């Protein structure tokens, strides 16, 4: 949609600073293509002034933009105050720094910041590796919990008649195999692409 001119970056609004915080907005071309299916004359409803509010009242637009930036700053500072910032993924950390400090050297248009959102960079980050390591521990504990439950069930004479019916011996073997798999050095790599587990929960 950006390539086709249906959306335009707010960062290109002239006469104002920090407009990249507003992201992208629809264009007259977007209105014609999509709203024309609903309205007989969409251009008369979605005028240039409506699509570009800075044309209506520059002072009000600047004031609104300042309010957005100030609200973002206050919200972002909370993440630093309670130290939850330390647990954020790399791209979110970069965004929080920008939100908390409008004068931050890197901004949303910085290639260094934007590259943090690439899936490859995120997967190769220390943050993601810690989530995978935590997932390994959680999986191992879960399978060990299953194993202990099955062993206790198997050892209880009350359930002797149920052992074969529920295939308990086979399930114990299967669970032991899963425990061994979670301890294998290749197991972390098999989890690449999953969301992992937040290390703080273990």
C-alpha positions as CSV (number, residue, x, y, z in Angstrom):
1,X,0.0,0.0,0.0
2,X,2.9,2.3,0.7
3,X,4.5,1.5,-2.7
4,X,1.2,2.2,-4.4
5,X,0.9,5.6,-2.8
6,X,-2.2,4.5,-0.7
7,X,-0.3,5.4,2.5
8,X,2.1,8.2,3.2
9,X,4.6,8.6,6.0
10,X,3.8,11.3,8.5
11,X,7.5,11.8,9.0
12,X,7.4,13.8,5.8
13,X,5.0,16.5,7.2
14,X,6.8,19.7,6.8
15,X,7.1,22.4,9.5
16,X,6.8,20.0,12.4
17,X,9.2,17.7,14.4
18,X,8.7,14.2,15.7
19,X,5.8,13.5,13.2
20,X,7.2,10.0,12.6
21,X,5.5,9.1,15.9
22,X,2.2,9.2,13.9
23,X,3.3,6.5,11.6
24,X,1.5,6.5,8.2
25,X,-1.8,8.0,7.1
26,X,-4.2,7.3,4.2
27,X,-4.0,9.4,1.0
28,X,-6.6,10.7,-1.5
29,X,-5.7,7.7,-3.7
30,X,-6.7,5.4,-0.8
31,X,-10.0,7.2,-0.4
32,X,-10.8,7.0,-4.1
33,X,-9.9,3.3,-4.4
34,X,-11.6,2.0,-1.3
35,X,-14.2,4.5,0.0
36,X,-15.6,4.9,-3.5
37,X,-17.2,1.5,-3.0
38,X,-19.2,3.0,-0.1
39,X,-19.7,6.7,-1.0
40,X,-20.8,8.2,-4.3
41,X,-18.3,11.1,-3.9
42,X,-15.8,10.1,-1.2
43,X,-13.5,13.1,-2.0
44,X,-16.2,15.5,-0.9
45,X,-16.3,13.8,2.5
46,X,-12.7,13.0,3.0
47,X,-11.2,16.3,1.9
48,X,-7.5,17.2,1.8
49,X,-7.9,19.1,5.1
50,X,-9.4,16.0,6.8
51,X,-6.7,13.7,5.5
52,X,-4.0,16.3,6.5
53,X,-5.2,17.9,9.7
54,X,-2.1,20.2,9.9
55,X,-3.7,22.1,7.0
56,X,-6.7,22.9,9.2
57,X,-4.9,24.5,12.2
58,X,-1.2,24.3,12.5
59,X,-1.2,25.4,16.1
60,X,-3.8,22.8,17.1
61,X,-1.9,20.1,15.2
62,X,1.4,21.0,16.9
63,X,-0.3,21.0,20.3
64,X,-1.9,17.5,19.6
65,X,1.4,16.1,18.5
66,X,3.1,17.5,21.7
67,X,0.4,15.8,23.8
68,X,1.1,12.5,22.1
69,X,4.8,12.7,22.7
70,X,4.4,13.8,26.3
71,X,2.0,10.9,27.0
72,X,4.4,8.4,25.4
73,X,7.2,9.9,27.5
74,X,5.3,9.4,30.7
75,X,4.3,5.9,29.9
76,X,7.8,4.8,28.7
77,X,9.3,6.2,31.9
78,X,7.3,3.8,34.0
79,X,9.1,0.9,32.3
80,X,12.4,2.3,33.5
81,X,11.1,3.1,37.0
82,X,9.9,-0.5,37.6
83,X,12.9,-2.0,35.7
84,X,10.6,-4.0,33.3
85,X,12.6,-2.2,30.5
86,X,15.4,-4.7,31.2
87,X,13.1,-7.6,30.1
88,X,11.9,-6.0,26.9
89,X,13.0,-7.4,23.5
90,X,15.7,-5.3,21.6
91,X,13.3,-3.4,19.3
92,X,10.9,-2.6,22.1
93,X,13.8,-1.3,24.2
94,X,14.8,1.0,21.4
95,X,11.2,2.3,21.1
96,X,11.0,2.9,24.9
97,X,14.2,4.8,24.8
98,X,12.9,7.0,22.0
99,X,9.5,7.5,23.8
100,X,11.1,8.3,27.1
101,X,13.6,10.8,25.6
102,X,12.3,12.9,22.7
103,X,15.9,14.0,22.2
104,X,17.3,10.5,21.9
105,X,20.0,10.4,19.3
106,X,18.4,7.5,17.4
107,X,14.8,7.9,16.1
108,X,12.2,5.8,14.4
109,X,13.7,6.5,11.0
110,X,17.2,5.3,12.1
111,X,18.2,2.2,10.2
112,X,19.9,0.9,13.3
113,X,16.5,1.0,15.1
114,X,14.5,-0.4,12.2
115,X,16.9,-3.3,11.7
116,X,16.1,-4.5,15.2
117,X,12.6,-5.5,13.9
118,X,14.1,-8.0,11.4
119,X,13.2,-11.5,12.5
120,X,16.8,-12.7,11.9
121,X,18.2,-10.1,14.2
122,X,15.6,-10.8,16.9
123,X,16.2,-14.5,16.8
124,X,20.0,-14.0,17.1
125,X,19.6,-11.7,20.1
126,X,20.6,-12.6,23.6
127,X,17.1,-11.8,24.7
128,X,15.7,-14.5,22.4
129,X,18.4,-17.0,23.4
130,X,17.4,-16.6,27.1
131,X,13.8,-17.3,26.2
132,X,14.8,-20.5,24.4
133,X,16.9,-21.6,27.3
134,X,14.0,-20.9,29.7
135,X,11.7,-22.9,27.4
136,X,14.1,-25.9,27.6
137,X,14.0,-25.8,31.4
138,X,10.2,-25.6,31.5
139,X,9.8,-28.5,29.0
140,X,12.3,-30.6,31.0
141,X,10.5,-29.9,34.3
142,X,7.1,-30.7,32.7
143,X,8.2,-34.0,31.3
144,X,9.8,-35.0,34.6
145,X,6.6,-34.1,36.4
146,X,4.7,-36.4,34.0
147,X,7.2,-39.1,34.6
148,X,6.9,-38.9,38.3
149,X,3.1,-38.9,38.1
150,X,3.1,-42.0,35.9
151,X,5.7,-43.8,38.1
152,X,3.5,-43.1,41.2
153,X,0.5,-44.3,39.3
154,X,2.3,-47.4,38.2
155,X,3.5,-48.2,41.7
156,X,0.1,-48.0,43.3
157,X,-1.4,-51.4,43.5
158,X,-4.9,-49.9,43.5
159,X,-4.5,-49.2,39.8
160,X,-3.1,-52.6,38.8
161,X,-6.1,-53.3,36.6
162,X,-5.7,-50.0,34.8
163,X,-2.1,-50.3,33.9
164,X,-2.5,-52.2,30.7
165,X,-5.8,-50.5,29.8
166,X,-4.1,-47.1,29.9
167,X,-0.9,-48.2,28.3
168,X,1.1,-46.9,31.3
169,X,4.3,-48.8,30.6
170,X,4.4,-47.5,27.0
171,X,3.7,-43.9,28.2
172,X,6.5,-44.1,30.8
173,X,8.9,-45.1,28.0
174,X,7.7,-42.2,25.8
175,X,8.0,-39.7,28.6
176,X,11.6,-40.8,29.4
177,X,12.4,-40.3,25.7
178,X,11.0,-36.8,25.8
179,X,13.0,-36.0,29.0
180,X,16.2,-37.2,27.2
181,X,15.3,-35.0,24.2
182,X,15.0,-31.9,26.3
183,X,18.5,-32.5,27.7
184,X,20.0,-33.0,24.3
185,X,22.3,-30.2,23.1
186,X,20.3,-29.9,19.9
187,X,17.0,-29.3,21.6
188,X,17.4,-25.5,21.9
189,X,17.8,-25.3,18.1
190,X,14.6,-27.2,17.6
191,X,12.8,-24.4,19.4
192,X,14.0,-21.6,17.1
193,X,10.9,-19.9,15.7
194,X,8.8,-20.4,18.8
195,X,8.1,-17.6,21.3
196,X,10.0,-19.4,24.0
197,X,9.4,-18.6,27.7
198,X,9.8,-15.5,29.7
199,X,12.9,-16.2,31.9
200,X,11.4,-14.3,34.8
201,X,8.7,-16.9,35.3
202,X,11.2,-19.6,36.2
